[in-house]
Amino acid sequence: MPMLNWSQIDTVLLDMDGTLLDLHFDSYFWLHVVPTEHAKKQNISFEAAKIDILKRYEAVHGQIQWYCLDYWQQQLGLPIMALKKEIQHLISIREDVPEFLTALKKSGKKLILLTNAHPDSLSLKVELVDFAHYLDVLISTHQYGVSKESQSLWQQVHADLGFDKQRTLFVDDSLSVLNAAKEFGIGHLLAVANPDSKQPVNEITDYLSITDYRTLLPIT
């Protein structure tokens, strides 16, 4: 696949979890912490709790509820943010990100965070990890009421920000989200093949993909 032509890119839209930050925190939280607490609350085994939780995730996968901490707190009766804070030491930036964002900023690209993460989760991560200062705009899709998987979200964000679709790069670790961006007409797309440092690299054939942003340097 061809590499990126930076001279054709003015705006860079960046996902957060798995793209700028290591997805391990989120994977561990949703696949271990939540089922563990659900098992305790319902007095069932971890295995039974995990089966139930995964079914619930699947039912709303890709919708804004999937990403909504208020929704899960209400559904499960668990203090979601308090539980996140208990393992907040696991929140970390990808090691290749600072150099990449520094180069993007120096080259004059407009940098926009576009995350499906709930505003409370975004605030926690911004507070704990030093990455917000690189970015011109931070957007949680919750303010629009729909996720990045939805064309409505792309239409609304584009109407608000007015970026040139053909001169925009979008970076994400979710293929379903990248597909939505492609459908909307975003000109340049990049997939992150190693969003979770504790999991194997994903094989991606549909999009240009990276495991280290530094391979994209220099940026002019």
Protein Blocks (a to p, Z undefined) as FASTA:
>chain_A
ZZddfklpfbdcddfehplpcfklmmmmmmmmmmmmmmmmnopafklmmmmmmmmmmmmg
oiaklmmmklmmmmnopafklmmmmmmmmgccdfklmmmmmmmmmnopacddddfbdfkl
mmmmmmmpcfklmpmbdcdfklnopafkbmklmmmmmmmnopafklcccddfbfklmmmm
mmnopabdcddfblblkbccdddfkbccdfbfklmpccZZ
